[in-house]
Amino acid sequence: MNISRGASIATIATAIAGGIAADAFSLEIGEAASPAMPRRRIGTLEELKKRGAIDFTYPDKSSPARAVLLRNGEVVAFSLICTHMGCEVAYSRETESFDCPCHGSVFDAARSGAVERGPAPRALPEIQVTSTKDDVLYAVGLSAPIFGASESLRENQTIYGTEGDR
């Protein structure tokens, strides 16, 4: 059987296109199979304004978290589990920081939980907060795995949700 050069090129191009489509399809399935982060009610903006902070759990009942209202009016929320050894951090309104009582790490709430002083190796996991039209606050995503919970969340995970949720 004698195949022309044009037919050979067309066959090869079809095979390559089919392989690319199969790879793209498997990537979409992988993305869809990622665990979705839960949507959990935190409280209302009014409650947060009155109290300055609201404690809640996220992404599961064993993960303590806190939403705070910064002096600039921004609402932020973080896991309360230190990224160094898993101790629970405390929030200081005066310095707008989370302080670890175990080893002295300090995290800046106004700068996405960035480490101000170690030994913590990375920022506190930030929790994405969204609100409804009636100012009910919800936790909807997490910026990084929580210390000790890496089996449930992928390393270097990005915040779930869309820009419209923020």
N, C-alpha and C positions, 0 to 999 in steps of 0.2 A: 504494500500500500504506500502510495507516494503522497505526502502531505505538503502543500505549498508553504512557503516561508510565511506568508500572511496568515494562513490558518494556524500555523505553529505559534506565532506571536499572539494571536487572538486567544488561543487555548491557554497559553501561559498567563496572559493578562487576566483572563477569567478566573484562573486558579488563584492568582495573587489577590484579586478583588474578593473572592470568596473567603480566603484566609483572613483578610483584614476585617471583613464583615463579621466573621465568626469571633475574632478577637474582641471587636467592639461589643458584640452581643454578650459575650461572657463577662466583659467589664461592667456592662449595665446590670447584669444579673448580680454580680458581686457587690455593686453599689447598693442595689435594692435589698440585698441580704444583710447589709449592715444593721446592727441593732439601732432602732430609733430611740432617741432620748425621750424620757417621759416629760409630760407637761404637768407641773405641780404648782398649785396655788400657794403663794407666799403670804398674801394679805392685801391690804389696800394701800394706796399712796398716802391716804389720810392717816392710817395707823402708823405708817413709817415716819411721817412727819411728826406725829405726836411722840413716838417712842425713840426715834433716831436709829433704831435697828430692829430687825425681826429675825428671830431664829426659826429655822425650818430644817428639813432633811432633803438631800438631793444627791445623786439620782435615785437612791433607795433609802429606806427607813433607818439604815445603820450609818448613814453619812451625814454628820452634822454640817450645817451651813448657816451663813448669816447674810442678810441683805442690810445695807447701810445707806443712809442718805448723807452724801458728802456736803461740805460747806458750799461748794459751787452748785448744789442742787441736783447733782447727778446721783442716780440710783445704781449701786453696784452690789454684786453678791459674790461670795467666795466659799469654797470648801473650808472648813475649820480644821482640816487635818494637815499638819506641817509636812512639807515635802522632804524633810530631813529624816526623821525617825517615826513619824506618825502621831506625835503628841497633838493634843487639841490646843489651838491658838486662841488668844483672847483679843478682842478689839479695843483699841484705845481711841475714843472720840477726839481727845486733845491733839493727838499726833496723826490721826487718820491712818493708823497702822494696825496690823495684826502682829502680836508678839507671842513667841513661843516660850513658855515657862521652863521647858526642859533643857534646851541648849542655847537659848538666846537669839534665835533667828528673828528677824523683823521684816515684815512684808508691807509695802506701800499700797494702801487701798486706792489712792488717787492715780497710781501708775500701773493699773492692771495686776496688782498683787506682786509686783516685782520685788526681788530680794534686795533689801537695804543693807542688811547685815546677815552673814552666814552663821552657821555652816550649811544652811539649806541650799541644795544645788539648783533649784529652779523656783519660779514663781508659784504662788498658791493657785490651784485650779480656779479659774473664774467661771462663774455661772451666768449664762446669758439670761437676761430678764426682759420680758416684754409686758406690755399692759394693754388692757382693753379700753374701750371708750369711756367706761365708767371707773377707770383708774384701779382696776384689780390687777395686781402684779402676779406674774407667773414665771417660774423657772422653766426654761425650755432647752437649754444646752449647756455643755461643759467644755472648757477649752483644753483640758488635759486629764489624764488619768489621776485618780485620787490615790495617795500613798496606800499601798497594800491592796488595792483593788484593780491592779493592772490586768488581771485575767478577764475582767468584764469589760474593759475599755482598751482600745488599741493605743499604743504609744504614739505620740505626736498627733493625736486626734484633733481635728479642727472643730470649732463650735458648730453644732448642728443648727439648722434653721436657715432662714434667708435674711437678707439685709432688711426686708420689710418687717421682720419680726422684732428687730432691735429698736 
